[in-house]
Amino acid sequence: MSEPAPSRSGSAPSAPSAPAYDYAALVDGLTQYLRLRTLPIGMKRFKTRAEMEAIPKIRRPTEKMVFDQIVGQARLLGWTVGVTADDFAGPQCARPIGLAPRSPDWLSGLHMKGVWYETERDAGAHQAAMDCAPYGEHEALAVSPLTSGRLDPPDICLIYATPGQMILFINGLQYTGYQKLEFTVVGESACADSWGKALKTGEPSLSIPCYAERRFGGVADEEMLMALPPHFLPKVLDGLAKLSRNGFRYPISPWGVQNSPSASLARSYPDRKA
């Protein structure tokens, strides 16, 4: 039986019917306004392994890996890679992406006791706090650069960015139809805060990548991760374009901690005088 997938309103998220996005144009726009350092990628679940393996130029792991490495291969090497629950080296990876159940044994967190958490109670509380995609409807998943078009449409997109790039990305998302965004931090297994939560809720989900993502997935020290369905990207890009016309661009040029901000503020807010 599948687990429910609540959204903020308490009901299952319903994304718009998939339009034919121009992923190359979207990525070009994000790169233009944010100067992204690595490829934005897509993630898509499949009902069967055969459907996943039918994707053109799909690669499959030849040995057990953690999912952070699979994501890293897509965004750093440009590969299209498919996995099932059997491909993972540990128990954590398959749950956030909905390829394995949140079983009592997994929820106990015993494998994390004395490693990441002092007590069994702490470890179990962490496992229960993780956001995971619903289990039971998919047995495979693939990741690929958005510009490849092989996962059209992906369930979610992953954008890696520095804090400065990420706040402007969020500013672009909020430029029209403003909504306060709230994010979570489970600590280790932070993939639950990014792709796990985005797959579960259909909402933009920001995370501070965890130790495993950095050690095995190639995530740089200064990088953050935003996971969100693709229908948000045109809105982000439109917001970034308008912010750029207002003079808010990346990189953000420091004004100086000893200089009066008046002249700079007057340029952004016409009712202010320098």
Phi, psi and chi 1 to 4 in degrees:
 res  aa     phi    psi   chi1   chi2   chi3   chi4
   1 MET       -  133.0 -176.6  175.0  179.3      -
   2 SER   -73.9  147.3  -59.7      -      -      -
   3 GLU   -78.6  150.0  -62.7  176.7   17.7      -
   4 PRO   -67.7  156.4   25.2  -33.9      -      -
   5 ALA  -124.4   79.2      -      -      -      -
   6 PRO   -71.0  150.5   27.8  -34.4      -      -
   7 SER  -108.8 -174.1   67.3      -      -      -
   8 ARG   -61.5  -28.8  -72.3 -178.6 -178.4  174.5
   9 SER   -84.8   -4.6   60.8      -      -      -
  10 GLY    95.8   -4.9      -      -      -      -
  11 SER  -112.6  164.3   59.4      -      -      -
  12 ALA   -63.7  138.4      -      -      -      -
  13 PRO   -67.1  143.3   24.8  -33.8      -      -
  14 SER  -128.4  101.3   55.8      -      -      -
  15 ALA   -73.6  154.5      -      -      -      -
  16 PRO   -61.4  158.0  -20.0   31.1      -      -
  17 SER   -59.3  143.3   56.6      -      -      -
  18 ALA   -71.8  114.9      -      -      -      -
  19 PRO   -80.8  170.0   29.5  -32.0      -      -
  20 ALA   -87.3   89.6      -      -      -      -
  21 TYR   -72.0  146.0  -66.9  117.4      -      -
  22 ASP   -91.4   89.4 -175.2  -18.4      -      -
  23 TYR   -65.0  -35.0  -64.3  106.5      -      -
  24 ALA   -61.8  -41.7      -      -      -      -
  25 ALA   -68.3  -38.7      -      -      -      -
  26 LEU   -63.9  -45.2  -71.3  171.8      -      -
  27 VAL   -67.3  -39.9  170.9      -      -      -
  28 ASP   -60.4  -40.8  -77.1  -12.8      -      -
  29 GLY   -66.4  -43.7      -      -      -      -
  30 LEU   -63.3  -39.2  -69.5  173.8      -      -
  31 THR   -67.3  -39.1  -58.1      -      -      -
  32 GLN   -62.3  -47.4  173.3 -170.9  -15.6      -
  33 TYR   -84.5  -28.2  -68.9  116.8      -      -
  34 LEU  -115.6  -12.2  -61.7  178.4      -      -
  35 ARG    55.3   49.6  -56.5 -168.3 -172.9 -176.5
  36 LEU   -58.3  146.1  -63.0  177.4      -      -
  37 ARG   -95.6  -21.5  -58.0  175.7 -175.8  178.8
  38 THR  -133.0  168.3   60.9      -      -      -
  39 LEU   -71.7  129.0  -62.5  170.6      -      -
  40 PRO   -65.3  138.0  -23.0   35.2      -      -
  41 ILE  -125.7  162.0   66.9  172.1      -      -
  42 GLY  -110.5  157.7      -      -      -      -
  43 MET  -133.9  129.9 -179.4 -178.2  -64.7      -
  44 LYS  -139.3  135.0 -172.5  178.2 -177.8   71.2
  45 ARG   -93.6  151.6  -65.3  162.3  -64.6  172.3
  46 PHE  -130.0  145.4  -65.6   86.8      -      -
  47 LYS   -64.8  -35.5  -70.2 -174.7  177.3 -179.2
  48 THR  -130.4  156.5   67.1      -      -      -
  49 ARG   -62.2  -36.9  172.9  174.9  173.3  169.2
  50 ALA   -62.4  -39.3      -      -      -      -
  51 GLU   -62.5  -42.5  -72.1  179.1  -57.5      -
  52 MET   -64.6  -43.6  173.8  -91.7  -72.2      -
  53 GLU   -72.7  -10.5  -67.6 -176.9  -24.4      -
  54 ALA   -82.9   -7.3      -      -      -      -
  55 ILE   -65.2  134.0  -61.7  171.5      -      -
  56 PRO   -57.4  136.4  -24.4   33.6      -      -
  57 LYS    59.6   28.0  -62.5 -175.3  178.3 -179.7
  58 ILE   -70.1  139.3 -169.3   80.6      -      -
  59 ARG  -107.9  152.3  -63.7  171.1 -175.9 -107.5
  60 ARG  -127.3  143.0  -61.8  -81.7  -75.1  114.9
  61 PRO   -60.4  142.2  -20.8   32.8      -      -
  62 THR   -99.0   -6.9   57.5      -      -      -
  63 GLU  -150.2  168.8   54.5 -172.9  -35.7      -
  64 LYS   -64.4  134.7  -60.8  -75.0 -174.1 -180.0
  65 MET  -138.1  170.5  -69.8 -167.4  164.7      -
  66 VAL   -96.1  154.1  -67.4      -      -      -
  67 PHE   -65.7  -26.7 -170.3   53.2      -      -
  68 ASP   -57.0  -36.6  -48.8  -54.3      -      -
  69 GLN   -68.4  -38.1  -67.2  173.9  -66.6      -
  70 ILE   -64.1  -44.2  -56.1  -58.1      -      -
  71 VAL   -62.3  -42.9  169.7      -      -      -
  72 GLY   -61.4  -36.6      -      -      -      -
  73 GLN   -64.1  -35.0  -70.6  171.7    5.2      -
  74 ALA   -72.1  -46.8      -      -      -      -
  75 ARG   -85.3  -25.7   77.0  169.0 -176.5  114.2
  76 LEU   -98.0  -30.2  -62.1  173.3      -      -
  77 LEU  -109.4  -12.3  -55.6  178.1      -      -
  78 GLY    78.7   18.9      -      -      -      -
  79 TRP   -84.1  155.7  -66.4   -3.7      -      -
  80 THR  -105.6  118.0  -60.7      -      -      -
  81 VAL  -129.6  136.1 -171.2      -      -      -
  82 GLY  -116.9  147.7      -      -      -      -
  83 VAL  -140.4  158.8  -67.1      -      -      -
  84 THR  -125.5  175.0   67.2      -      -      -
  85 ALA   -60.9  -25.9      -      -      -      -
  86 ASP   -73.7  -10.6  -65.3  -27.4      -      -
  87 ASP   -85.8   -5.2  -68.1  -45.0      -      -
  88 PHE   -96.4  146.0  -61.9  129.2      -      -
  89 ALA   -82.0  -16.3      -      -      -      -
  90 GLY  -140.8  173.9      -      -      -      -
  91 PRO   -79.3  -14.5   30.0  -35.6      -      -
  92 GLN   -77.4  -36.0  -70.2  -65.7   93.3      -
  93 CYS   -65.0  -39.0  -66.2      -      -      -
  94 ALA   -75.1  -23.4      -      -      -      -
  95 ARG   -72.3  -50.4  -87.7   71.1 -178.4 -172.4
  96 PRO   -58.5  -29.5  -27.7   37.7      -      -
  97 ILE   -94.8    7.3   54.0  178.8      -      -
  98 GLY    75.5   24.1      -      -      -      -
  99 LEU   -99.4    0.0  -62.7 -172.6      -      -
 100 ALA  -150.4  153.2      -      -      -      -
 101 PRO   -78.9  154.9   29.4  -35.5      -      -
 102 ARG   -80.5   74.0  -71.0  159.6   51.5   91.9
 103 SER   -72.6  159.4   61.7      -      -      -
 104 PRO   -55.8  -37.4  -28.8   37.0      -      -
 105 ASP   -64.4  -43.9  178.9   62.5      -      -
 106 TRP   -67.4  -42.0 -179.0   81.7      -      -
 107 LEU   -65.1  -23.7  -76.0  167.5      -      -
 108 SER   -63.9  -30.3   73.3      -      -      -
 109 GLY    70.6   16.5      -      -      -      -
 110 LEU   -58.7  -32.4  -76.9  176.0      -      -
 111 HIS   -69.3  -11.3   59.2  -71.4      -      -
 112 MET  -108.1   -9.0  -56.5 -172.8   86.6      -
 113 LYS   -64.7  131.4  175.8 -171.2  173.8 -175.6
 114 GLY    76.4   -2.8      -      -      -      -
 115 VAL  -106.1  -62.2 -178.6      -      -      -
 116 TRP  -107.5  -17.6  -73.8  104.7      -      -
 117 TYR  -138.4  144.1  -56.8  101.2      -      -
 118 GLU   -65.9  -44.0  179.8   72.0   17.9      -
 119 THR  -124.1  165.4   67.2      -      -      -
 120 GLU   -62.3  -35.4 -178.4  177.7  -16.7      -
 121 ARG   -63.1  -44.2  179.6  179.3  178.6 -179.4
 122 ASP   -62.1  -44.8  -66.7  -32.3      -      -
 123 ALA   -63.9  -42.1      -      -      -      -
 124 GLY   -66.9  -37.3      -      -      -      -
 125 ALA   -64.0  -37.7      -      -      -      -
 126 HIS   -64.1  -46.7  167.3  -94.1      -      -
 127 GLN   -60.1  -43.2  -61.6  -64.6   88.1      -
 128 ALA   -65.1  -28.1      -      -      -      -
 129 ALA   -79.2  -14.8      -      -      -      -
 130 MET   -71.2  132.7  -71.0  176.6   60.0      -
 131 ASP   -82.5  128.0  -77.4  -58.8      -      -
 132 CYS  -131.1  143.7  -61.3      -      -      -
 133 ALA   -64.2  152.2      -      -      -      -
 134 PRO   -57.8  140.8  -20.8   31.5      -      -
 135 TYR  -101.9  145.2  168.9   71.7      -      -
 136 GLY   120.4  -13.8      -      -      -      -
 137 GLU  -108.3  -11.9  -61.6  178.5    2.4      -
 138 HIS  -137.2  145.5  -53.6   93.2      -      -
 139 GLU  -122.0    2.9   66.8  174.9   25.7      -
 140 ALA  -151.3  163.2      -      -      -      -
 141 LEU  -151.9  150.1  178.4  147.4      -      -
 142 ALA  -134.9  151.0      -      -      -      -
 143 VAL  -124.9  147.6  -68.7      -      -      -
 144 SER  -163.7  150.0 -179.0      -      -      -
 145 PRO   -55.2  139.2  -25.7   35.2      -      -
 146 LEU   -56.7  -37.4  -78.2  179.4      -      -
 147 THR   -69.2  -13.6   52.0      -      -      -
 148 SER   -71.3  -27.1   76.1      -      -      -
 149 GLY    69.4   11.7      -      -      -      -
 150 ARG   -81.8  -14.6  -66.2  177.1 -171.1  143.4
 151 LEU  -118.4   51.1  -53.5 -179.9      -      -
 152 ASP   -92.4  108.8 -171.4   11.2      -      -
 153 PRO   -95.3  151.8   34.4  -34.5      -      -
 154 PRO   -71.5  158.3   27.4  -33.3      -      -
 155 ASP   -67.9  -44.7  -66.0  -27.9      -      -
 156 ILE  -142.5  162.5   58.8  171.8      -      -
 157 CYS  -115.5  149.1  -53.0      -      -      -
 158 LEU  -117.8  124.1  -55.5 -175.3      -      -
 159 ILE  -119.6  118.1  -47.8  -67.4      -      -
 160 TYR   -98.6  132.4  -72.6   81.6      -      -
 161 ALA  -156.3  160.2      -      -      -      -
 162 THR   -73.6  165.1   66.8      -      -      -
 163 PRO   -55.8  -38.9  -29.6   36.9      -      -
 164 GLY   -65.2  -42.9      -      -      -      -
 165 GLN   -65.8  -39.3  -67.0  165.9  -29.4      -
 166 MET   -69.0  -38.0 -167.1   62.1   74.9      -
 167 ILE   -68.1  -35.1 -169.4   57.1      -      -
 168 LEU   -69.1  -35.5  -79.4  177.1      -      -
 169 PHE   -58.5  -45.4 -177.9   96.7      -      -
 170 ILE   -67.3  -40.0  -67.7  170.3      -      -
 171 ASN   -57.8  -40.9  -66.2  149.7      -      -
 172 GLY   -64.5  -40.6      -      -      -      -
 173 LEU   -63.6  -33.8  179.1   61.0      -      -
 174 GLN   -93.2   -0.3  -67.1  175.5  -38.3      -
 175 TYR   -61.8  -41.2 -167.9   82.8      -      -
 176 THR  -121.6  148.0   57.6      -      -      -
 177 GLY    62.5   47.2      -      -      -      -
 178 TYR   -51.7  137.1  176.8   84.3      -      -
 179 GLN  -146.0  132.0 -178.2 -179.7   11.5      -
 180 LYS   -66.3  133.0 -179.9  179.9  179.4  179.6
 181 LEU  -104.3  133.8  -59.9  175.7      -      -
 182 GLU  -123.1  131.1  -62.8 -178.1   -4.9      -
 183 PHE  -122.3  163.0  -53.8  119.8      -      -
 184 THR  -119.9  160.4   55.9      -      -      -
 185 VAL  -136.4  107.1  179.8      -      -      -
 186 VAL   -91.0   -8.9  -63.8      -      -      -
 187 GLY    91.8 -128.8      -      -      -      -
 188 GLU   -61.4  151.0  179.9   54.2   25.3      -
 189 SER    67.0   40.1  -53.5      -      -      -
 190 ALA   -66.1   -8.0      -      -      -      -
 191 CYS   -59.4  -23.0   56.9      -      -      -
 192 ALA   -67.0  -26.8      -      -      -      -
 193 ASP   -82.6  -17.2  -65.0  -45.2      -      -
 194 SER  -108.8  -90.9   53.9      -      -      -
 195 TRP   -69.6  -31.8   53.4   72.2      -      -
 196 GLY   -62.2  -47.8      -      -      -      -
 197 LYS   -69.7  -41.0 -168.3  170.0 -175.8  178.3
 198 ALA   -64.4  -40.9      -      -      -      -
 199 LEU   -65.7  -34.6  -71.5  170.2      -      -
 200 LYS   -75.2  -42.6  176.9 -178.0  176.0 -179.6
 201 THR  -105.9  -21.7   67.1      -      -      -
 202 GLY    74.7   15.7      -      -      -      -
 203 GLU  -110.9  154.3  -62.8  -74.8  -13.2      -
 204 PRO   -57.1  134.8  -24.1   34.8      -      -
 205 SER  -137.5  116.6  -58.0      -      -      -
 206 LEU  -101.3  143.2  179.7   70.4      -      -
 207 SER  -140.1  156.9   76.0      -      -      -
 208 ILE   -95.1  106.3  -56.2  171.5      -      -
 209 PRO   -54.1  143.1  -28.6   38.2      -      -
 210 CYS   -87.4 -176.6   64.2      -      -      -
 211 TYR   -57.0  -46.9 -175.9   94.1      -      -
 212 ALA   -63.8  -39.4      -      -      -      -
 213 GLU   -62.9  -35.8  -69.6  174.1   84.6      -
 214 ARG   -80.9  -38.7  -62.0  177.8 -171.1  -81.0
 215 ARG   -74.0  -41.1 -178.2  165.1  177.8   81.1
 216 PHE  -107.0  -26.7  -59.0  114.8      -      -
 217 GLY   -97.4    0.3      -      -      -      -
 218 GLY    76.7   14.8      -      -      -      -
 219 VAL   -72.7  128.6  177.7      -      -      -
 220 ALA   -74.9  158.7      -      -      -      -
 221 ASP   -56.8  -35.1 -168.4   46.3      -      -
 222 GLU   -94.2    5.0   68.6  -83.9    9.1      -
 223 GLU   -90.4  143.9  -74.6 -176.0  -47.9      -
 224 MET  -117.3  167.8  -56.3  179.3   76.0      -
 225 LEU  -130.8  128.7  168.6   58.4      -      -
 226 MET  -111.7  127.8  174.7   68.7   79.4      -
 227 ALA  -115.7  132.8      -      -      -      -
 228 LEU  -162.1  151.5   73.7  175.7      -      -
 229 PRO   -62.8  153.4  -25.3   36.2      -      -
 230 PRO   -66.2  -22.7   20.2  -32.2      -      -
 231 HIS   -68.7  -10.3   63.5   84.1      -      -
 232 PHE   -80.7  -22.3  -74.9  100.1      -      -
 233 LEU   -64.5  -43.5  -68.2 -177.4      -      -
 234 PRO   -59.0  -36.7  -25.9   36.3      -      -
 235 LYS   -64.3  -43.7 -178.0  176.9 -173.0  -69.3
 236 VAL   -60.4  -46.8  171.5      -      -      -
 237 LEU   -64.3  -40.7 -159.7   56.2      -      -
 238 ASP   -62.6  -41.8 -179.6   68.5      -      -
 239 GLY   -64.8  -40.1      -      -      -      -
 240 LEU   -64.4  -38.8  -74.6  170.5      -      -
 241 ALA   -63.2  -41.6      -      -      -      -
 242 LYS   -71.6  -37.6  -69.0  172.3  179.2  173.9
 243 LEU   -63.5  -39.1  -72.0  168.4      -      -
 244 SER   -62.8  -41.1  179.3      -      -      -
 245 ARG   -64.6  -26.2  -72.8 -162.2  -67.8  -89.8
 246 ASN   -84.2    0.2  -67.9  -17.8      -      -
 247 GLY    94.7    5.8      -      -      -      -
 248 PHE   -99.8  102.4  -56.6  120.0      -      -
 249 ARG  -133.8  161.5  -54.5 -177.6 -175.8   99.4
 250 TYR  -106.9  138.8 -174.2   86.0      -      -
 251 PRO   -74.1  152.9   26.3  -33.7      -      -
 252 ILE   -83.1  115.4  -58.7  168.1      -      -
 253 SER   -78.2  123.2  178.5      -      -      -
 254 PRO   -63.9  134.2  -20.4   32.9      -      -
 255 TRP   -84.7  -29.7 -173.6  -99.8      -      -
 256 GLY   113.1  136.6      -      -      -      -
 257 VAL   -79.4  -10.6  -62.9      -      -      -
 258 GLN  -110.8   -1.5  -67.4 -179.2  -68.9      -
 259 ASN   -95.8  143.9  -61.9  -35.8      -      -
 260 SER   -62.9  134.1  169.3      -      -      -
 261 PRO   -81.5   -2.3   32.9  -37.5      -      -
 262 SER   -55.2  -47.6  -62.7      -      -      -
 263 ALA   -63.0  -40.6      -      -      -      -
 264 SER   -66.9  -44.2  178.3      -      -      -
 265 LEU   -63.6  -35.6  -68.8  171.0      -      -
 266 ALA   -63.6  -29.0      -      -      -      -
 267 ARG   -71.9  -33.6  -65.6  173.7 -170.6  170.6
 268 SER   -87.7  -32.1  -60.4      -      -      -
 269 TYR  -119.6   97.9  -56.1   94.0      -      -
 270 PRO   -58.1  -23.9  -23.7   33.6      -      -
 271 ASP   -79.6   -5.7   57.9  -33.4      -      -
 272 ARG   -95.6  147.7  -60.6 -175.8   66.9  127.2
 273 LYS  -105.5  142.1  -64.7 -178.6  179.1  179.8
 274 ALA   -67.1      -      -      -      -      -
